Amino acid sequence: MTKRNTPNKKRAQKKPMEFSDGIDHLAAEAKEARSLEDLLGFKETNPFGVSSAEEFDSTIEELQLTNLQELAVKAGVFPSGTKATLKAKLRKSFNQYTHGGARKVVQITKPLADPDSKEGKALLKIMQEGF
């Protein structure tokens, strides 16, 4: 048996060919990326459909009770009460949404040790005395 000597050549990776065909391929790729973001839900939408308080007030003044209830469900507000109370609830929810009230993160911290245990009492004693 004879062994063939074949050199181990690393194949050079080919670069993608650049061409000009008059089509904006970046726009097509950007459109695909936007649709992917929409599918994955990255795009946050305003459930109220408006961005300013004046627009919101004029919008809810024109709506009937059933339309106000639909808007309340979409915004995450319980759709109960009269037309006036529902408008008040929606205004409050809109103010919380636009002023960041709905986006606050609540953080709950736990103590390092149970204050009634031996370790907790020793830790409190050390902290009170200082370092």
N, C-alpha and C positions, 0 to 999 in steps of 0.2 A: 504494500500500500504506500502510495506516495501522497504526501501532503501538499496541497496547493498553497502557494504563497500569494495571498491576496492582501494587499495593503488595506489597513483599517483607515479609510478616509472618512472624516466627519463631513457629512453633507451640509453644505451651506444652506441655511434657511432662506427661502426666497422672500423678498419683500413684496408686499401687495402692489400690484400695478396701479399707477395713478393715471387717470385719463380724464378727458374733458368731453362730456357728452351734452352739456347744456342743462343738465338736471341738477338741482340742489339736493345732494344726497344727505347733507347735514340736517336739512329741514325735515326730511322723511325720518331720519333717525331720532330727531328731537320729538316728533309726533308720536313715534312708537314708545319713547321713554315716558311721555306724558300719559299715554293710555295705560302703560304699565303701572304708573303711580296711581292712576285712578282705580285700577283693578285691585291694587294692594291696599288702597285706602289711606295713602299718605296725605292726600289733599284734604285739609280741614275746611269744611264749608260752614257758612253762617246759617243756622237754622231759621233765622228771622228773615232772611232775604234782603236786608238793608244794612247800611253801615252807619248811618247817623240817627240820632234820637229824633230829629225833626221828621225825617222820612218815616221812621217807625210810627210816630204818633199819627201822622196823616194816613198811614196805611191802616192802622187798626181802627181809626175813626170811621173808615168807609166799610169795614167788614161787618157781615152779619154774625149772629151768635154761632151758627154752625161752622162758618169759616174761621172764627176766632178759636173754636174748639179744635179744629184741624191744625191750626198754627200752634196751639198749646201742646198738642200731642207731639208735633214735629220738634218743638223746642224742649220737650221734656218736662212740661208743666202739667199738673193734673187738671184736666179740663172741666172743672165743676164750678157752679155758682152762676150768678147772673152775668149779664153782659158787662156791667160796670166792674164787678169783682174780677172777672176774667181779664179785662183790660188792665186792671191794677196788677194782677199777678204777672201778666205778660210784660208790662213795663218794668216791674221789679226784676224779672228774669233777664230782660234785655240789658238793663243797667249792670247787673252782675256779670253778664257775658262780655259786655264791651269794656268794663272797667277792671276786668281780670278777677272778679270775685269767683267765677266758676272755674278758674284755672289754678287756683291756689293749691299747693300740695300740703297736706297735713302730715306732720311727722310726729310719731309717738316715740319717745325715748324711754328706755328701761333703766332702772338704777343699776349701778355696777354690781351691787350685792344687796341682799335682803337686809334692811336696816335692823331687823330684830335678831339676826343670827350673830354668832360670835365674830365671824369674818367682817360682817357689816359694821358691828360696833367698833372693832379694831380699826377698820378703815376710816370711820367717822372720827375716831380719836386722833388718828394720824393727820387727818385733814384739818382738824381744829387746832392741833398743836403747830402745824406748819411743817415745812420740810427741813 
